Amino acid sequence: MTSGAPTTATTATTATTTATTATAVNTAILALTDHTTTTHHKLKIGKTTLNYTADCGTVVLKEEWEKSGEAQAEKKRAQIFFVAYTVANASATPRPITFSFNGGPGSSSVWLHMGFAGPQRIFMEGKGDAGAPPYKLVDNEHTMLTETDLVFIDPVGTGFSRMVEGEKVGEYHNYQRDLESVGEFIRLYIARNKRWNSRKYLIGESYGTTRAAGLSSYLQEKFGMYINGVMLISCALEFSHLRFDNGNDLPPVLYLPTYAATAWYHGKLSADLQKRSLRALLDEVEAYASSSYAAALFQGRALSATAQAETVKQLARYTGLSPAYIRATRLRINIAKFVKELLRSEGKTVGRLDSRFTGIDRDDSGETFESDPSYQAILGPYASTFNHYVRANLGYESDLPYHTLSGLYLTWGWNEFTNKYVSVSESLRKAMAANPDLKVFVGNGYYDFATPHFASDYCFNQLAVPESRAENITVRYYEAGHMMYVHQPSLKALADDVRVFLRSA
């Protein structure tokens, strides 16, 4: 097997599949036993052929407990669904292994799996258009399987992962229990597959970065499992940077560059700004946001009339919004309103996950959009294609609905953060302090309103690590949104960057 980067986009896949009936899977679920389907595949990337095995199924999570007057026993609590890809290895050195998950909370692992890292992906073109159903599944010439074995994890309550009948449905739906369950799955997989001596990586997206930061410390402290690298795609480590609450003036500052990028993309800025490159524009806006704008918000009512007028003028220049609207916001532009306001005169909204996408609401006079057009553009392709892929390509059958993205975030438990903002950057710092070789990769999309790139920059600039450890942090940016890989140039750039990172970590 050649582990070099793909040399061409021309690929071909063949697979040997052993079908597994839905009855067998349903029986395993009811019996609360582990169940795995194994298939064998070939992926041709240029002149390189990857022979790989795909294992997908469920692992039962158990906990020790004591019954009155009896010895300790194991109690089955939940089942976690996973898909693992491994390449035969003739070398004496074990291949690296990467555990991948997405966010929400409540998201399955389908996005990173079928959009970026897996051996096959959903075909998209343009800014991220999949066309009309049925959607196309193509070989992924950018797959990370060239560099590392891959394990995609669906946390409890997502994908095909479920609680045991009779157990409290929401037990694992909080920050700490989520860490424990995903961490226990990783430990079981490592132990059962004899991978303790492999280089180990985590990759998470959105809330998956919250989970990854927590796991980087949890795995060290609980199991003595030190990680070689953590990849954070669209960071959410400090929720105070993302919540537009009264009295919290960080988000208006940290979102301003993304407002400017979005207005630039849709042609809403003045001619001189539209002529600039996106990066040149952002350099100017970020400098203004972190100096004059932040100082103006800090002063509040003490801000002079002259300074207020100048701030309104600059915000209007950088956002494409009217001075009257900006004055009405008290200089604090809320993301939920910006997505409706920017293109209101055209009867359009812009996306939250990816502000390059536009939508149409029933009512143009509303304060916020009806739904996120960027999410609607990708939900169907990813949900439909994965449901086909797992059965047709991986031979896994189940009558259970696959929860691509559920609303667990609406009721998620935050016991560790009661009466304060969620903050997990300290967990990552502790892991880096204990493990001087831990490398961190941070990927940001310029058109991401869920986790803006400037908020990510601010987070890592505040991370209390010495310069010697800060050198272990790699930050990259892409001209797309939250799932930057739906944009094909960004997919290639992200894959190239992650490939370099994996080889260096």
Salt bridges, closest charged atoms under 4 A:
ASP34 OD2 - ARG192 NH1 2.92
GLU63 OE1 - ARG77 NH1 2.81
GLU63 OE2 - ARG177 NH2 2.79
GLU70 OE1 - LYS67 NZ 3.78
GLU74 OE1 - LYS62 NZ 3.98
ASP129 OD1 - LYS127 NZ 3.88
GLU141 OE1 - ARG121 NH2 3.38
GLU141 OE2 - HIS142 NE2 3.48
GLU147 OE2 - ARG499 NE 3.19
GLU147 OE2 - ARG503 NH2 2.97
ASP149 OD1 - ARG95 NE 2.75
ASP149 OD2 - ARG195 NH1 3.01
GLU167 OE2 - LYS75 NZ 3.39
GLU167 OE1 - ARG77 NH2 2.82
GLU171 OE1 - ARG77 NH2 2.43
GLU171 OE2 - ARG177 NH2 2.56
ASP178 OD2 - ARG211 NE 2.68
GLU180 OE1 - ARG177 NH1 2.67
GLU184 OE2 - ARG187 NH2 2.77
GLU221 OE2 - LYS430 NZ 3.55
ASP249 OD1 - ARG332 NE 2.84
ASP272 OD2 - ARG317 NH2 2.66
ASP283 OD1 - ARG279 NH2 2.95
GLU284 OE1 - ARG276 NH1 2.16
GLU286 OE1 - ARG279 NH2 3.07
GLU286 OE2 - HIS453 NE2 2.84
GLU341 OE1 - ARG344 NE 2.92
GLU346 OE2 - LYS268 NZ 2.58
ASP354 OD2 - ARG356 NH2 2.77
ASP361 OD2 - LYS340 NZ 2.75
GLU367 OE2 - LYS337 NZ 3.10
GLU397 OE1 - ARG391 NE 3.81
GLU426 OE2 - ARG429 NH2 2.71
ASP448 OD2 - HIS482 ND1 2.90
ASP496 OD2 - LYS492 NZ 2.85
ASP496 OD1 - ARG499 NH1 3.74
